[in-house]
Amino acid sequence: MLIRAVSLAALLAVSLPQTALADSGFFIGAGIGAARLDESFDGFDIDADSTAYRLTAGWRFNKYVAIEGGYQNLGRFEQTFIISGEPVDVSLQADGFIFGVVASLPLGDRWSLMGRGGAFFWDGDADINSVSAASPEDANLFIGAGASLAMTDRVSLTADVSRYDLEDASSNVVSVGVLVSF
């Protein structure tokens, strides 16, 4: 479903009349990637990956600075442990809203480097053998860095690595996406 939405947004942007790339204005974006969690939870050492996705919208003030808000889903981290010969299934998940700043450094007409950071307002669920063990929620920092490649005047492909803090844990996300400027 997310891939269809990203494809539809890119198709819509490509079909719009082309103008010079605006140094400022509204944008939307979507990304998908892999999240990693390597932390200890209630005596279980979780070392798992999941599929993560992000939906964003923002305002570019100029070609160097923008603000963004959106939704980040880190996915579900699942692992099975054998304790006294019995399987114990542990499942952790977190998602929430982001609000932050994006700094860009143009490298010619099509490429740019970017850094992003801000607040991640998240909530999570932790289950052991399908029984809820905790439902934490908090606001923590996120930071990231990446690059973008302008495919047209309105559509850019992005790739980034971001780190989301979750109380005493953190998740690293590697993602690719599309950014559509209006």
Order of alpha helices (4+ residues) and beta strands (2+ residues): alpha-beta-beta-beta-beta-beta-beta-beta-beta-beta
